[in-house]
Amino acid sequence: MFSGSIPALVTPFAADGTFDEAAYRSLIEWQIGEGSAALVPCGTTGEAATLTADEHFAIVAICVDQAAGRVPVIAGAGSNDTQVAAANVVRAREAGADAALMVPPYYNRPSQEGIFQHFARLAEQATLPIVLYNVPGRTVTDIQPATLIRLVTHFPEVFVAVKDASGAIARVSAHRAGCGPDFVQLSGNDDMALAFNAMGGTGCISVTANVAPRLCADFQAACQRGDYAAALALQDRLYPLHDALFTDASPGPVKYAMTRVRPGFPDGLRLPMTWPSEASRAAVDAALAHAGLAG
């Protein structure tokens, strides 16, 4: 259902913290023109945690409107409250999204049974396909392979894909064994996408694609056609950028990088996110130069 390079879009904020709709629409046009295969508004990189619910789904609707059916839109919609998460899926559908990206409950730290029951409740009320988003580094909770396989087995028409940011590459094979080779697996880690695709993944929901959409799209296309020599060359070109974008709290470094590759791009962040350190900015500058994206 989903494949290729899929940017987890940054949300442009002006210096006073207000959403810059014109900059967002321009970013979406650039992304589509550069070969991005789908779009993820209002995820972690989009600073969803600092958006009001009304802002959140208004931004999703703007993304859908600007994409105009040219690429799918996967709306960030997770919550640690099952009732809120279910309502978010409804609001994502009403905004026109093609699917919802859903993390397991964070902070609450439910058991694997609690994670299963959370998603089962969403499946019973589902109005959209759901992409499971496993990111233990942020949520603390971890959707173990047995739980994911159980969800996909019980609700195959709802849970259509996973964005896996666990860092456990072997899970690609475990998921293939339990869910079948047609279950969509997307890497949540740019730096691991080469190995992830080689093991059966079909793409990446990417931070780096905000900054280097064409290179990321070309990398994913090389993987999909089995040209791993070309993919490795692009991996080597992009790896320093993958690394540099996490040298300070994300999305600070990627927002700085956006100002380098798209002059005039808004540089606002909402607290508690702050502008990246001087060392982080220097790492981003060096990585952009290595990738041939800036001097």
Phi and psi restraints in degrees (value plus and minus 20) as a CYANA .aco file:
   2 PHE   PHI    -150.4  -110.4
   2 PHE   PSI     123.5   163.5
   3 SER   PHI    -180.2  -140.2
   3 SER   PSI     147.8   187.8
   4 GLY   PHI      67.0   107.0
   4 GLY   PSI    -179.8  -139.8
   5 SER   PHI    -111.3   -71.3
   5 SER   PSI     100.1   140.1
   6 ILE   PHI    -145.8  -105.8
   6 ILE   PSI      82.3   122.3
   7 PRO   PHI     -90.3   -50.3
   7 PRO   PSI     115.4   155.4
   8 ALA   PHI    -104.3   -64.3
   8 ALA   PSI      75.4   115.4
   9 LEU   PHI     -83.4   -43.4
   9 LEU   PSI     116.2   156.2
  10 VAL   PHI     -88.9   -48.9
  10 VAL   PSI     134.7   174.7
  11 THR   PHI    -125.8   -85.8
  11 THR   PSI      94.3   134.3
  12 PRO   PHI     -93.4   -53.4
  12 PRO   PSI     104.9   144.9
  13 PHE   PHI    -137.6   -97.6
  13 PHE   PSI     118.3   158.3
  14 ALA   PHI     -89.8   -49.8
  14 ALA   PSI     153.9   193.9
  15 ALA   PHI     -79.7   -39.7
  15 ALA   PSI     -48.8    -8.8
  16 ASP   PHI    -108.5   -68.5
  16 ASP   PSI     -13.9    26.1
  17 GLY   PHI      69.8   109.8
  17 GLY   PSI     -20.6    19.4
  18 THR   PHI    -100.9   -60.9
  18 THR   PSI     128.3   168.3
  19 PHE   PHI     -88.9   -48.9
  19 PHE   PSI     113.9   153.9
  20 ASP   PHI    -122.4   -82.4
  20 ASP   PSI      74.7   114.7
  21 GLU   PHI     -84.6   -44.6
  21 GLU   PSI     -60.5   -20.5
  22 ALA   PHI     -82.4   -42.4
  22 ALA   PSI     -62.7   -22.7
  23 ALA   PHI     -85.1   -45.1
  23 ALA   PSI     -56.1   -16.1
  24 TYR   PHI     -87.6   -47.6
  24 TYR   PSI     -65.0   -25.0
  25 ARG   PHI     -83.5   -43.5
  25 ARG   PSI     -58.6   -18.6
  26 SER   PHI     -85.3   -45.3
  26 SER   PSI     -60.8   -20.8
  27 LEU   PHI     -80.1   -40.1
  27 LEU   PSI     -63.4   -23.4
  28 ILE   PHI     -84.0   -44.0
  28 ILE   PSI     -62.7   -22.7
  29 GLU   PHI     -80.3   -40.3
  29 GLU   PSI     -63.9   -23.9
  30 TRP   PHI     -82.0   -42.0
  30 TRP   PSI     -65.3   -25.3
  31 GLN   PHI     -80.2   -40.2
  31 GLN   PSI     -66.0   -26.0
  32 ILE   PHI     -85.5   -45.5
  32 ILE   PSI     -62.5   -22.5
  33 GLY   PHI     -83.5   -43.5
  33 GLY   PSI     -49.0    -9.0
  34 GLU   PHI    -109.5   -69.5
  34 GLU   PSI     -20.9    19.1
  35 GLY   PHI      86.6   126.6
  35 GLY   PSI     -11.8    28.2
  36 SER   PHI     -82.9   -42.9
  36 SER   PSI     118.9   158.9
  37 ALA   PHI    -112.3   -72.3
  37 ALA   PSI     -36.2     3.8
  38 ALA   PHI    -184.5  -144.5
  38 ALA   PSI     153.9   193.9
  39 LEU   PHI    -154.2  -114.2
  39 LEU   PSI     121.4   161.4
  40 VAL   PHI    -139.5   -99.5
  40 VAL   PSI      79.4   119.4
  41 PRO   PHI    -104.3   -64.3
  41 PRO   PSI     128.8   168.8
  42 CYS   PHI      42.3    82.3
  42 CYS   PSI      21.7    61.7
  43 GLY   PHI    -116.7   -76.7
  43 GLY   PSI    -181.3  -141.3
  44 THR   PHI     -79.1   -39.1
  44 THR   PSI     -66.4   -26.4
  45 THR   PHI     -85.7   -45.7
  45 THR   PSI     -45.5    -5.5
  46 GLY   PHI    -104.6   -64.6
  46 GLY   PSI      -9.3    30.7
  47 GLU   PHI      37.7    77.7
  47 GLU   PSI      20.1    60.1
  48 ALA   PHI     -78.3   -38.3
  48 ALA   PSI     -50.5   -10.5
  49 ALA   PHI     -84.9   -44.9
  49 ALA   PSI     -38.2     1.8
  50 THR   PHI    -127.9   -87.9
  50 THR   PSI     -10.2    29.8
  51 LEU   PHI    -116.5   -76.5
  51 LEU   PSI     121.8   161.8
  52 THR   PHI     -90.1   -50.1
  52 THR   PSI     141.5   181.5
  53 ALA   PHI     -79.3   -39.3
  53 ALA   PSI     -60.8   -20.8
  54 ASP   PHI     -86.4   -46.4
  54 ASP   PSI     -62.7   -22.7
  55 GLU   PHI     -79.8   -39.8
  55 GLU   PSI     -66.4   -26.4
  56 HIS   PHI     -72.8   -32.8
  56 HIS   PSI     -74.2   -34.2
  57 PHE   PHI    -102.1   -62.1
  57 PHE   PSI     -39.4     0.6
  58 ALA   PHI     -87.0   -47.0
  58 ALA   PSI     -59.4   -19.4
  59 ILE   PHI     -87.6   -47.6
  59 ILE   PSI     -60.8   -20.8
  60 VAL   PHI     -78.0   -38.0
  60 VAL   PSI     -64.6   -24.6
  61 ALA   PHI     -83.5   -43.5
  61 ALA   PSI     -57.2   -17.2
  62 ILE   PHI     -85.5   -45.5
  62 ILE   PSI     -61.4   -21.4
  63 CYS   PHI     -81.3   -41.3
  63 CYS   PSI     -65.7   -25.7
  64 VAL   PHI     -81.0   -41.0
  64 VAL   PSI     -64.7   -24.7
  65 ASP   PHI     -81.7   -41.7
  65 ASP   PSI     -64.6   -24.6
  66 GLN   PHI     -91.9   -51.9
  66 GLN   PSI     -56.8   -16.8
  67 ALA   PHI     -85.9   -45.9
  67 ALA   PSI     -52.9   -12.9
  68 ALA   PHI      30.9    70.9
  68 ALA   PSI      20.1    60.1
  69 GLY   PHI      59.9    99.9
  69 GLY   PSI     -19.9    20.1
  70 ARG   PHI     -93.8   -53.8
  70 ARG   PSI     -53.2   -13.2
  71 VAL   PHI    -160.0  -120.0
  71 VAL   PSI     135.2   175.2
  72 PRO   PHI     -88.9   -48.9
  72 PRO   PSI     135.0   175.0
  73 VAL   PHI    -138.9   -98.9
  73 VAL   PSI     103.6   143.6
  74 ILE   PHI    -130.7   -90.7
  74 ILE   PSI      86.9   126.9
  75 ALA   PHI    -105.8   -65.8
  75 ALA   PSI     107.9   147.9
  76 GLY   PHI     -80.2   -40.2
  76 GLY   PSI     111.3   151.3
  77 ALA   PHI    -172.0  -132.0
  77 ALA   PSI      -7.3    32.7
  78 GLY   PHI     -94.2   -54.2
  78 GLY   PSI     139.5   179.5
  79 SER   PHI    -176.2  -136.2
  79 SER   PSI     135.5   175.5
  80 ASN   PHI    -106.4   -66.4
  80 ASN   PSI     -21.6    18.4
  81 ASP   PHI    -124.8   -84.8
  81 ASP   PSI      97.0   137.0
  82 THR   PHI     -78.4   -38.4
  82 THR   PSI     -60.5   -20.5
  83 GLN   PHI     -84.8   -44.8
  83 GLN   PSI     -60.7   -20.7
  84 VAL   PHI     -86.7   -46.7
  84 VAL   PSI     -61.8   -21.8
  85 ALA   PHI     -79.4   -39.4
  85 ALA   PSI     -62.7   -22.7
  86 ALA   PHI     -83.0   -43.0
  86 ALA   PSI     -62.3   -22.3
  87 ALA   PHI     -84.9   -44.9
  87 ALA   PSI     -55.2   -15.2
  88 ASN   PHI     -85.0   -45.0
  88 ASN   PSI     -56.7   -16.7
  89 VAL   PHI     -82.3   -42.3
  89 VAL   PSI     -62.0   -22.0
  90 VAL   PHI     -81.9   -41.9
  90 VAL   PSI     -64.4   -24.4
  91 ARG   PHI     -87.5   -47.5
  91 ARG   PSI     -54.5   -14.5
  92 ALA   PHI     -83.7   -43.7
  92 ALA   PSI     -62.1   -22.1
  93 ARG   PHI     -83.6   -43.6
  93 ARG   PSI     -64.8   -24.8
  94 GLU   PHI     -82.0   -42.0
  94 GLU   PSI     -49.5    -9.5
  95 ALA   PHI     -98.2   -58.2
  95 ALA   PSI     -29.1    10.9
  96 GLY   PHI      79.9   119.9
  96 GLY   PSI     -12.7    27.3
  97 ALA   PHI     -85.6   -45.6
  97 ALA   PSI     135.1   175.1
  98 ASP   PHI    -108.9   -68.9
  98 ASP   PSI     -41.9    -1.9
  99 ALA   PHI    -181.5  -141.5
  99 ALA   PSI     145.6   185.6
 100 ALA   PHI    -136.7   -96.7
 100 ALA   PSI     118.4   158.4
 101 LEU   PHI    -119.7   -79.7
 101 LEU   PSI      98.9   138.9
 102 MET   PHI    -147.3  -107.3
 102 MET   PSI     100.1   140.1
 103 VAL   PHI    -101.0   -61.0
 103 VAL   PSI     138.6   178.6
 104 PRO   PHI     -91.7   -51.7
 104 PRO   PSI     143.5   183.5
 105 PRO   PHI     -79.2   -39.2
 105 PRO   PSI     105.6   145.6
 106 TYR   PHI    -115.6   -75.6
 106 TYR   PSI     142.6   182.6
 107 TYR   PHI      49.2    89.2
 107 TYR   PSI     -70.1   -30.1
 108 ASN   PHI     -80.3   -40.3
 108 ASN   PSI     -53.0   -13.0
 109 ARG   PHI      38.9    78.9
 109 ARG   PSI      37.1    77.1
 110 PRO   PHI     -89.4   -49.4
 110 PRO   PSI     140.6   180.6
 111 SER   PHI     -90.7   -50.7
 111 SER   PSI     154.9   194.9
 112 GLN   PHI     -80.4   -40.4
 112 GLN   PSI     -55.6   -15.6
 113 GLU   PHI     -86.0   -46.0
 113 GLU   PSI     -59.6   -19.6
 114 GLY   PHI     -83.7   -43.7
 114 GLY   PSI     -60.2   -20.2
 115 ILE   PHI     -82.5   -42.5
 115 ILE   PSI     -64.6   -24.6
 116 PHE   PHI     -80.8   -40.8
 116 PHE   PSI     -67.1   -27.1
 117 GLN   PHI     -86.1   -46.1
 117 GLN   PSI     -55.5   -15.5
 118 HIS   PHI     -77.6   -37.6
 118 HIS   PSI     -72.3   -32.3
 119 PHE   PHI     -92.7   -52.7
 119 PHE   PSI     -51.7   -11.7
 120 ALA   PHI     -82.7   -42.7
 120 ALA   PSI     -59.5   -19.5
 121 ARG   PHI     -83.0   -43.0
 121 ARG   PSI     -61.3   -21.3
 122 LEU   PHI     -83.0   -43.0
 122 LEU   PSI     -60.0   -20.0
 123 ALA   PHI     -84.4   -44.4
 123 ALA   PSI     -57.5   -17.5
 124 GLU   PHI     -84.5   -44.5
 124 GLU   PSI     -46.8    -6.8
 125 GLN   PHI    -130.0   -90.0
 125 GLN   PSI     -12.9    27.1
 126 ALA   PHI     -81.0   -41.0
 126 ALA   PSI     111.9   151.9
 127 THR   PHI    -133.2   -93.2
 127 THR   PSI     -21.1    18.9
 128 LEU   PHI    -163.3  -123.3
 128 LEU   PSI     135.1   175.1
 129 PRO   PHI     -81.5   -41.5
 129 PRO   PSI     130.4   170.4
 130 ILE   PHI    -139.5   -99.5
 130 ILE   PSI     112.1   152.1
 131 VAL   PHI    -119.1   -79.1
 131 VAL   PSI      94.1   134.1
 132 LEU   PHI     -89.4   -49.4
 132 LEU   PSI     118.3   158.3
 133 TYR   PHI    -142.4  -102.4
 133 TYR   PSI      85.6   125.6
 134 ASN   PHI    -120.4   -80.4
 134 ASN   PSI      89.8   129.8
 135 VAL   PHI    -159.5  -119.5
 135 VAL   PSI      52.9    92.9
 136 PRO   PHI     -77.2   -37.2
 136 PRO   PSI     -48.2    -8.2
 137 GLY   PHI     -82.4   -42.4
 137 GLY   PSI     -42.8    -2.8
 138 ARG   PHI    -126.9   -86.9
 138 ARG   PSI     -57.6   -17.6
 139 THR   PHI    -112.3   -72.3
 139 THR   PSI     -37.1     2.9
 140 VAL   PHI      52.7    92.7
 140 VAL   PSI     -65.4   -25.4
 141 THR   PHI     -89.6   -49.6
 141 THR   PSI     129.2   169.2
 142 ASP   PHI    -152.0  -112.0
 142 ASP   PSI     101.1   141.1
 143 ILE   PHI     -96.2   -56.2
 143 ILE   PSI      78.5   118.5
 144 GLN   PHI     -85.8   -45.8
 144 GLN   PSI     132.3   172.3
 145 PRO   PHI     -72.0   -32.0
 145 PRO   PSI     -60.4   -20.4
 146 ALA   PHI     -82.5   -42.5
 146 ALA   PSI     -56.0   -16.0
 147 THR   PHI     -91.8   -51.8
 147 THR   PSI     -62.8   -22.8
 148 LEU   PHI     -81.8   -41.8
 148 LEU   PSI     -65.0   -25.0
 149 ILE   PHI     -81.7   -41.7
 149 ILE   PSI     -59.9   -19.9
 150 ARG   PHI     -81.6   -41.6
 150 ARG   PSI     -63.1   -23.1
 151 LEU   PHI     -83.9   -43.9
 151 LEU   PSI     -66.9   -26.9
 152 VAL   PHI     -85.7   -45.7
 152 VAL   PSI     -57.4   -17.4
 153 THR   PHI     -85.5   -45.5
 153 THR   PSI     -61.8   -21.8
 154 HIS   PHI     -97.1   -57.1
 154 HIS   PSI     -53.3   -13.3
 155 PHE   PHI    -154.2  -114.2
 155 PHE   PSI      42.0    82.0
 156 PRO   PHI     -84.7   -44.7
 156 PRO   PSI     -45.5    -5.5
 157 GLU   PHI    -104.8   -64.8
 157 GLU   PSI     -31.9     8.1
 158 VAL   PHI    -117.3   -77.3
 158 VAL   PSI     -72.8   -32.8
 159 PHE   PHI    -111.4   -71.4
 159 PHE   PSI      73.9   113.9
 160 VAL   PHI    -117.2   -77.2
 160 VAL   PSI     -31.7     8.3
 161 ALA   PHI    -184.5  -144.5
 161 ALA   PSI     145.9   185.9
 162 VAL   PHI    -151.7  -111.7
 162 VAL   PSI     117.8   157.8
 163 LYS   PHI    -119.5   -79.5
 163 LYS   PSI      89.5   129.5
 164 ASP   PHI    -124.2   -84.2
 164 ASP   PSI      89.3   129.3
 165 ALA   PHI    -134.7   -94.7
 165 ALA   PSI       8.2    48.2
 166 SER   PHI     -92.6   -52.6
 166 SER   PSI     -43.8    -3.8
 167 GLY   PHI      61.4   101.4
 167 GLY   PSI     -20.9    19.1
 168 ALA   PHI    -116.1   -76.1
 168 ALA   PSI      70.7   110.7
 169 ILE   PHI     -79.7   -39.7
 169 ILE   PSI     -53.7   -13.7
 170 ALA   PHI     -81.0   -41.0
 170 ALA   PSI     -38.7     1.3
 171 ARG   PHI     -85.6   -45.6
 171 ARG   PSI     -44.0    -4.0
 172 VAL   PHI     -78.5   -38.5
 172 VAL   PSI     -64.8   -24.8
 173 SER   PHI     -89.8   -49.8
 173 SER   PSI     -59.0   -19.0
 174 ALA   PHI     -82.6   -42.6
 174 ALA   PSI     -61.3   -21.3
 175 HIS   PHI     -88.7   -48.7
 175 HIS   PSI     -58.2   -18.2
 176 ARG   PHI     -82.1   -42.1
 176 ARG   PSI     -61.7   -21.7
 177 ALA   PHI     -85.6   -45.6
 177 ALA   PSI     -57.2   -17.2
 178 GLY   PHI    -111.7   -71.7
 178 GLY   PSI     -49.2    -9.2
 179 CYS   PHI    -127.9   -87.9
 179 CYS   PSI     -31.7     8.3
 180 GLY   PHI      74.2   114.2
 180 GLY   PSI     136.9   176.9
 181 PRO   PHI     -89.1   -49.1
 181 PRO   PSI     -35.2     4.8
 182 ASP   PHI    -109.0   -69.0
 182 ASP   PSI     -28.6    11.4
 183 PHE   PHI     -86.8   -46.8
 183 PHE   PSI     110.5   150.5
 184 VAL   PHI     -98.7   -58.7
 184 VAL   PSI     103.0   143.0
 185 GLN   PHI    -139.4   -99.4
 185 GLN   PSI     101.5   141.5
 186 LEU   PHI    -135.9   -95.9
 186 LEU   PSI     111.9   151.9
 187 SER   PHI     -90.0   -50.0
 187 SER   PSI     121.7   161.7
 188 GLY   PHI    -122.8   -82.8
 188 GLY   PSI     -14.8    25.2
 189 ASN   PHI    -144.5  -104.5
 189 ASN   PSI      93.1   133.1
 190 ASP   PHI     -77.1   -37.1
 190 ASP   PSI     -61.0   -21.0
 191 ASP   PHI     -89.5   -49.5
 191 ASP   PSI     -38.2     1.8
 192 MET   PHI    -125.5   -85.5
 192 MET   PSI     -16.2    23.8
 193 ALA   PHI     -83.8   -43.8
 193 ALA   PSI     -51.8   -11.8
 194 LEU   PHI     -83.6   -43.6
 194 LEU   PSI     -72.5   -32.5
 195 ALA   PHI     -84.6   -44.6
 195 ALA   PSI     -59.4   -19.4
 196 PHE   PHI     -79.5   -39.5
 196 PHE   PSI     -66.8   -26.8
 197 ASN   PHI     -86.9   -46.9
 197 ASN   PSI     -58.5   -18.5
 198 ALA   PHI     -81.6   -41.6
 198 ALA   PSI     -48.3    -8.3
 199 MET   PHI    -110.1   -70.1
 199 MET   PSI     -22.8    17.2
 200 GLY   PHI     109.8   149.8
 200 GLY   PSI     -17.9    22.1
 201 GLY   PHI     -90.7   -50.7
 201 GLY   PSI     142.5   182.5
 202 THR   PHI    -139.4   -99.4
 202 THR   PSI     -15.8    24.2
 203 GLY   PHI     144.9   184.9
 203 GLY   PSI    -186.7  -146.7
 204 CYS   PHI    -166.4  -126.4
 204 CYS   PSI     112.6   152.6
 205 ILE   PHI    -108.5   -68.5
 205 ILE   PSI      90.2   130.2
 206 SER   PHI    -137.4   -97.4
 206 SER   PSI     119.7   159.7
 207 VAL   PHI    -100.8   -60.8
 207 VAL   PSI     -66.2   -26.2
 208 THR   PHI     -79.6   -39.6
 208 THR   PSI     -50.6   -10.6
 209 ALA   PHI     -83.1   -43.1
 209 ALA   PSI     -39.6     0.4
 210 ASN   PHI     -77.9   -37.9
 210 ASN   PSI     -59.7   -19.7
 211 VAL   PHI    -114.8   -74.8
 211 VAL   PSI     -57.1   -17.1
 212 ALA   PHI    -148.4  -108.4
 212 ALA   PSI      40.7    80.7
 213 PRO   PHI     -82.2   -42.2
 213 PRO   PSI     -59.8   -19.8
 214 ARG   PHI     -87.6   -47.6
 214 ARG   PSI     -64.4   -24.4
 215 LEU   PHI     -84.1   -44.1
 215 LEU   PSI     -61.0   -21.0
 216 CYS   PHI     -86.6   -46.6
 216 CYS   PSI     -59.4   -19.4
 217 ALA   PHI     -84.8   -44.8
 217 ALA   PSI     -62.2   -22.2
 218 ASP   PHI     -84.1   -44.1
 218 ASP   PSI     -59.6   -19.6
 219 PHE   PHI     -80.3   -40.3
 219 PHE   PSI     -67.8   -27.8
 220 GLN   PHI     -85.7   -45.7
 220 GLN   PSI     -57.6   -17.6
 221 ALA   PHI     -83.5   -43.5
 221 ALA   PSI     -59.8   -19.8
 222 ALA   PHI     -82.7   -42.7
 222 ALA   PSI     -62.2   -22.2
 223 CYS   PHI     -82.0   -42.0
 223 CYS   PSI     -64.0   -24.0
 224 GLN   PHI     -85.9   -45.9
 224 GLN   PSI     -49.6    -9.6
 225 ARG   PHI    -112.6   -72.6
 225 ARG   PSI     -15.5    24.5
 226 GLY   PHI      58.5    98.5
 226 GLY   PSI      -3.4    36.6
 227 ASP   PHI    -113.1   -73.1
 227 ASP   PSI      59.0    99.0
 228 TYR   PHI     -96.9   -56.9
 228 TYR   PSI     -35.2     4.8
 229 ALA   PHI     -88.6   -48.6
 229 ALA   PSI     -65.8   -25.8
 230 ALA   PHI     -85.9   -45.9
 230 ALA   PSI     -59.2   -19.2
 231 ALA   PHI     -83.6   -43.6
 231 ALA   PSI     -60.0   -20.0
 232 LEU   PHI     -85.0   -45.0
 232 LEU   PSI     -59.6   -19.6
 233 ALA   PHI     -82.3   -42.3
 233 ALA   PSI     -60.4   -20.4
 234 LEU   PHI     -91.3   -51.3
 234 LEU   PSI     -56.1   -16.1
 235 GLN   PHI     -79.2   -39.2
 235 GLN   PSI     -64.9   -24.9
 236 ASP   PHI     -83.6   -43.6
 236 ASP   PSI     -55.3   -15.3
 237 ARG   PHI     -91.1   -51.1
 237 ARG   PSI     -55.0   -15.0
 238 LEU   PHI    -114.0   -74.0
 238 LEU   PSI     -40.2    -0.2
 239 TYR   PHI     -75.1   -35.1
 239 TYR   PSI     -65.6   -25.6
 240 PRO   PHI     -78.5   -38.5
 240 PRO   PSI     -51.9   -11.9
 241 LEU   PHI     -92.3   -52.3
 241 LEU   PSI     -62.4   -22.4
 242 HIS   PHI     -72.3   -32.3
 242 HIS   PSI     -63.4   -23.4
 243 ASP   PHI     -92.7   -52.7
 243 ASP   PSI     -64.2   -24.2
 244 ALA   PHI     -84.9   -44.9
 244 ALA   PSI     -51.3   -11.3
 245 LEU   PHI     -90.8   -50.8
 245 LEU   PSI     -24.1    15.9
 246 PHE   PHI    -144.1  -104.1
 246 PHE   PSI       5.6    45.6
 247 THR   PHI    -102.0   -62.0
 247 THR   PSI     -24.8    15.2
 248 ASP   PHI    -169.0  -129.0
 248 ASP   PSI     155.3   195.3
 249 ALA   PHI     -79.8   -39.8
 249 ALA   PSI     103.5   143.5
 250 SER   PHI     -96.7   -56.7
 250 SER   PSI     117.8   157.8
 251 PRO   PHI    -121.3   -81.3
 251 PRO   PSI       4.0    44.0
 252 GLY   PHI     -73.8   -33.8
 252 GLY   PSI     -73.7   -33.7
 253 PRO   PHI     -82.8   -42.8
 253 PRO   PSI     -58.3   -18.3
 254 VAL   PHI     -90.5   -50.5
 254 VAL   PSI     -53.0   -13.0
 255 LYS   PHI     -88.5   -48.5
 255 LYS   PSI     -56.9   -16.9
 256 TYR   PHI     -82.9   -42.9
 256 TYR   PSI     -64.5   -24.5
 257 ALA   PHI     -80.3   -40.3
 257 ALA   PSI     -56.5   -16.5
 258 MET   PHI     -81.4   -41.4
 258 MET   PSI     -57.0   -17.0
 259 THR   PHI     -88.3   -48.3
 259 THR   PSI     -42.7    -2.7
 260 ARG   PHI    -101.2   -61.2
 260 ARG   PSI     -59.6   -19.6
 261 VAL   PHI    -111.6   -71.6
 261 VAL   PSI     -38.6     1.4
 262 ARG   PHI    -152.5  -112.5
 262 ARG   PSI      62.1   102.1
 263 PRO   PHI     -72.1   -32.1
 263 PRO   PSI     114.9   154.9
 264 GLY   PHI      71.9   111.9
 264 GLY   PSI     -24.9    15.1
 265 PHE   PHI     -83.4   -43.4
 265 PHE   PSI     115.8   155.8
 266 PRO   PHI     -78.9   -38.9
 266 PRO   PSI     119.6   159.6
 267 ASP   PHI    -128.5   -88.5
 267 ASP   PSI      -2.9    37.1
 268 GLY   PHI     -95.9   -55.9
 268 GLY   PSI     125.9   165.9
 269 LEU   PHI    -151.6  -111.6
 269 LEU   PSI     132.6   172.6
 270 ARG   PHI    -121.5   -81.5
 270 ARG   PSI     113.4   153.4
 271 LEU   PHI     -76.6   -36.6
 271 LEU   PSI     121.0   161.0
 272 PRO   PHI    -109.7   -69.7
 272 PRO   PSI     -10.7    29.3
 273 MET   PHI     -95.9   -55.9
 273 MET   PSI     121.1   161.1
 274 THR   PHI    -151.1  -111.1
 274 THR   PSI     144.8   184.8
 275 TRP   PHI     -82.0   -42.0
 275 TRP   PSI     120.9   160.9
 276 PRO   PHI     -86.5   -46.5
 276 PRO   PSI     137.7   177.7
 277 SER   PHI     -86.6   -46.6
 277 SER   PSI     146.6   186.6
 278 GLU   PHI     -80.4   -40.4
 278 GLU   PSI     -60.5   -20.5
 279 ALA   PHI     -84.1   -44.1
 279 ALA   PSI     -60.5   -20.5
 280 SER   PHI     -84.6   -44.6
 280 SER   PSI     -64.3   -24.3
 281 ARG   PHI     -81.7   -41.7
 281 ARG   PSI     -58.6   -18.6
 282 ALA   PHI     -84.6   -44.6
 282 ALA   PSI     -59.1   -19.1
 283 ALA   PHI     -85.0   -45.0
 283 ALA   PSI     -60.3   -20.3
 284 VAL   PHI     -84.3   -44.3
 284 VAL   PSI     -63.6   -23.6
 285 ASP   PHI     -78.7   -38.7
 285 ASP   PSI     -65.6   -25.6
 286 ALA   PHI     -84.4   -44.4
 286 ALA   PSI     -60.4   -20.4
 287 ALA   PHI     -87.9   -47.9
 287 ALA   PSI     -59.6   -19.6
 288 LEU   PHI     -81.8   -41.8
 288 LEU   PSI     -61.3   -21.3
 289 ALA   PHI     -83.9   -43.9
 289 ALA   PSI     -63.4   -23.4
 290 HIS   PHI     -79.5   -39.5
 290 HIS   PSI     -57.8   -17.8
 291 ALA   PHI    -100.7   -60.7
 291 ALA   PSI     -26.2    13.8
 292 GLY   PHI      56.8    96.8
 292 GLY   PSI       4.4    44.4
 293 LEU   PHI    -122.3   -82.3
 293 LEU   PSI     -35.6     4.4
 294 ALA   PHI    -181.0  -141.0
 294 ALA   PSI     134.7   174.7
